[in-house]
């Protein structure tokens, strides 16, 4: 079995901000046991920024650029701990720094896949983190959760385990409702389930909402997900064996989606909205067509070419998301017009079918 294990900042650092060596020792011991059972394991880890704060002995800043600099400092300490702990069991680890855009470019995607396959073939445990230090965007909400789901898709994993500081997805935020109970299984995502997600923790950048988003991405990739407490004894083995009650299990969908469409649908923020008529909606949903200017009846927001937008029908319900072939200004001038009525040089497609993701 091929397993992706993601552990969050709140689970790898102690309350005083120091790297929790005991927590990482527990995780690496479970990774070792999984390897001895014949499984391949990739670890996606958070905690570099917090480790950088610890190393420099400063208060955690809020400026994105400073957080990026701190991640460069902390990443070294974090990898040193993983390396030392795995070395005790005769295992080597390899650092892989990724950013979500690595999954958009086909060449980068194939290169990343090849690197992972070689590392696993050599018996190395890949340790993945976001490439915070040189990311061209601000430190993003829950990116390592999403990266874990994207890696699960990339490697056609069998299981994604998201380790956190709660027992799983609860019926309500336990900090506000002491009667909150564990949701043991999610087969379909609905408003009630997503409303149950709480806010981010004190030491992490994500929260249960980002875990659910990642689980949804993995589900669309045909990968089963387990969201569980990092402190639970034997959590990795129990998740692999499919035991009930260890956390929240999210079922995999039967149909898989490509990494590119997974990125478009779930990992990139929408810059605006394109409203289409009923005819265009049917063509997109039922016949897998590209979106033409003639089917557009409204444009909300300001966006450029190749940015992501939500696609809604006349009712206002979002049913798709895609990368546009023209900016909002050009689209406002072209919407409702047939292809032979467009100005010379105007793109003929608003969203190509290959860049469109239909959402549930």
C-alpha positions, 0 to 999 in steps of 0.5 A: 500500500502507498500511504501519504501521512500529513502532520500539522504544526500543532502536532509537531510543536509543543505549546512553547513553540519548540519542536516536539521531538517526542511527537516526531519520534512517535510518528517516525516509529509508526512510519518505520512499522508501516515500512516493515509491513511492506508499505511505502510511506511519504510524510508531509510535514508542517512546522518549519516556520515555528521551528524558525521562530524557536531557532531565532528566539523571536516572537512569531511575526505576521508579515508574509515575507518574514514568515517565508524567511523564518521557514528557511531557517526552521526547515533545517532543524525540522529535517535534522530531527526527522533524519536523526530519528529515522536513522536510528532504524536504518532508514534515510529520508529525503527532503522534497519542497513543493508549491501547489503551482508545481502541479499545474505545469506538466513538466514540473508534474512529471519531474516531481512524480519521477523524483518521488518514484526514485526516492521510494524505489531507493527505500527512502522516506520522502519528507515533504513541505511547502516551499515557503521560502521562495513561494511567490504568494503569501503563506497560504491557508492550509497549503500543506493539507492541499499539497498532501492531497495533491501528492496523493493524486500524483502518486496514485496513493491508496490512503491519505492520513491527516494527523491533527490535534483533534480526534477527527471531524467533530459535529461542532467546534469543541471549544464552543460546544462540549457536546460535540461528537466524532463524525466517524465516516463521510461519504458525501460532502454537504453543508452540514459537514463543512459547517462542522469544521472549526477555525485554525489552531493557535500554532498552525496555519490551517484548521479542520476546514483545510483538512476537509478540503484536502479530504475532498480533493483526495476523494476525487482522486480515488484516495481514501482519507483518514483524519485522526489525532496524531497522539492516538497510539498506533494511528497509522497502522489502524488507519491502514487496516481500516479500523473504525472509530480511530478518526473520521474516514472519508470514502474515495470516489470511484472516478479519479480526476487529473492533478491539473483539474484537481488543482483548478477545482480545489487548490486555486482561489477563484478571482471572479464569476462567469454567469452562463445561460441554461443552454451553455450550462447543459452543454458543459454538464451533459456534453463536456463542451468548452464554454463559448462567449455566446453562452455567457450572460454575466461577469462578476469581478475583475480577473485576467486571462488564465485565472480561475473563475466560478461558473454559475447558472441563471439560478446563481448556483456554482456548478463548475470552475475553470481557467479563463482564456480571456480577462474580465474586460474582454469577456464583458465585450464578447459575452453573448456574441457568436464566434463569427461576430467577435472582434478579430483577435478575440479568443474563441473560447472562454474556458476550454473543456480541459481547463473546466472542472464540474463540481458536485 
